[in-house]
Amino acid sequence: MKRLKKIIACLLAVTMLAVTLCGCSNQSDNNNENNNTTDIVVTIPETENYLIKDGRSDYVIVIPETPVSWEVTAGNELSNNIYKATNFKIPVKFENENTQTEKLLVVGQTELTKTAGISAPTKTYGARGFVIKNINGNVYILGGNTQGTLYGVY
């Protein structure tokens, strides 16, 4: 029962993480227009994707072939935090390793991220901003700069 709770908690966390930025929209009403504030509405749709199911996972964490230190840290932190929540270790692989048969949790600036058309310009997102996108069951986490990728993972 304890393990099931961990799995459910992990799935909810990853689902919220993956969908948060996709579901954000700015809305303002007449009250907010007068005081220059903006409401942020977040919607989280249901998904059929499971990070871990029945004690197994089809996912692998992918970091760039030649990562910078924070991308290595982010990949390892993601793996360690999933392990703490579920007692299941998702492996971290370099982008040049064979991952074609697996679902991906892509961390940092990789060729996979570029091919998917995902970017997080520092000018737009700042050093701590990040983008999380779920495309066909693969999750991409990319920061605007050094800390952004880590914040995205957390």
C-alpha positions, 0 to 999 in steps of 0.5 A: 500500500505504501508503494502504491501511494508513492507511485500515485504521488510520483505520477501526480507530480510528473503530470503536474510538472509536464502540463503546468506550462502547457496549460497556463494562460493569462486572463484578466477581468475588469477588477484586475485591469484597474490594479495592473495584476493578472490572474494565471489559470492552470488547467491539468488535463488527464493523461494516459501516460504513466511514469512507473506502472506495475513496478516498471517504467518505459522511461529513461532520462536523457541528458546531452551528449556533452552536458554541462554540470547543471544538466548532469545534476538535473538528470541525476536529481530527477532520477533520485527524486523519482527513486525516493518517491517510488523506490524505482530507479529510472536510468540516466543516459547520454543522448548518444546512447541508444534510447529509440525504444524507450520513452524519454524524459529529456533534460537540458539542451539536447539535439532531441530538444532542438529537433522538437522545436523547444527553446527557452531563451534566457531573454524571455525566461531569465536564468531561472525560468524553464519550459516543460513540454509533453510531446507524444509521451516524451517530456522535455525539460529545458531551462532559460539558463544554468538554474532554469533546467534545475528549477524545471526538474524540481 
